[in-house]
């Protein structure tokens, strides 16, 4: 029996690129989330080229989600949408941009908006939202979208307020994209070498929460299908995602944290996004870190400690095996805390999680 949900965490450098597949009747429903930065597009292209094509050479993506306009998420979009060799078609494309961008230029976010508006290629844009922004009030407990036999998608962020914050600085964010600017990470406090790290002390450290406007506009969502569930955190603020998760738990009449199979952690495992409050709002069996550690030093030690301490024997998945994240698989550490760690096979990059069909 095919998996209910297959999550492919593609090698996207320090960014995100996710391919989700679900069996729907006799076909496979597919969702692509982000593309990673421009330099990792060849890996995405190679994977998409393996999708089965129809008799006319077309390959279909049911939903393409561009979570927000940071380069490490959107950098390969222009290449993807202008790559005629793949023969890609899209059922819907979710992307938030101001209704009338004030600036015209060559930045990727604006180019994407122009493409979606039909100036280069006619594509569906926020069709599920009647062309309006993809957003939901935090207190509403998410907006659920589904169809007969299709996966259920519950939008959790962004809120309308966070989108308005983005629109106020849209021109600045587009210029940052054009320049491919990277954020400046906080100084890193590494896990001490030669001894057992105190994960409780690491988890309890007081750290600043994320305040980057683009991250605050992230499209974060819960995917559910045939009893399996995947939470995709994008780069969402914990101060937005936690209230949304709590409201969803309340709306569903659940006691305690929202329970899911997989949580693709916010902002590549940044300590500014993976907080103790977040770990109290959601519990997963599997936690995914999408990053090669370049640029920002993600995942932060505090974030990894919060996942291990705040969960019950979780499995941590890394789509790159680096010196930094391989420390979490030290035998003594595994024995003490009971977690498991998974890395790409055979020295490659990227991991695949296949979730079995379960009774609802």
Steps between C-alpha positions, in 0.01 A plus 500: 500500500641843410583742779227740609745793481851496361711801598818559304733753661711589200860629520437874498820626661417723794137529380179303455371294209237235575308261278189339650323210328168336594308219326159622383302230325709376208726803486751682720424845639815713530589821679828688461595737781772756419805449279802578715753764383586534133821299523314183604249506213684224306417253779132598489494476121656153510233381743209651307632350177437157654128569546291305251393703198173462315468427130578861413810517720330699776572450870242623747539663842161534668616775736815712500547700821751784522501554875666843507748715311831412664767393249557163665137412427424685178840520328429228243142599415580704191707213358226250579216695343702583191638148447300372204699175485309359799157561350360597839135585555351622826157460653551798730785722616494663842708813542434823688590832344341845527206545260688783330875490566629854524837420345581346165838332463678175444483355852385139520193563710371760261585290196300218654205729556518612139513139377206402718307801376539369147753738349742218415300184546139445594490313830233455765566729796338446842203336329395326823479846655309658212811695408522659843793470745575167662444588866301414811440666840711331769203453731295319232685170532592489133309479174449147369493430128430161348299316239363153451783254550759779508743583778377748759703821526451718808657843461645621832695812404541779397251731664365804311697720740830333409426542130435869553836526675661342193323728256628807685860397427439320169738715296778449753448123508504482120829688492645258754396217270656667199826535690463144640564639845534257786390565854774553756478213750548539871836392642491126545553325832615153405446177684817441704732243348637211696211474743130432530298817427236598755193502276271626776723804548521558124123475458439742786723776365323830449526584129343770288205407280498561125404850388587486127196638319522258206513200733193629679305481174578128452232260379502220760253212474394157619461226237283198590416197286386146577585535869847650450597860577786738419543849644699733274630793702670704221677784689194590707529699822438291812290791629263441205523123458445414869166686533385350169584145614336554837187635332492202264527259794214680671286499185552125466424438867847363573665506840867589512730571205415440135634156408644441153720240336757741355595860575724675248639749747476874453795693359730199462523445874574856610493562875299814420216287357518163679405607851392311808151648453487349151603160632216517751251581223588209270637150540636293212663164455737636235666843482663619177787747472539632144843664469864434424603742774650756261446874550316480832647207693161332523377301676582680823598287796221646712238405241620140474510472879145632524380237257672215682404612851150612405400178319461132581784307337478690171678420174702790359546516121774705334509540121878550517754314711731770635756504776270729693186287493676164527580587861138424589555132418773442760423160658515634856258778414259258329513265798432778748211671324349219290471692174599372156676677214474445124730633228505464120608159378825429323658840548231667292277794595126507556275265697164334436236430764219259401202499736275194502125506454323484836141484609366843587 
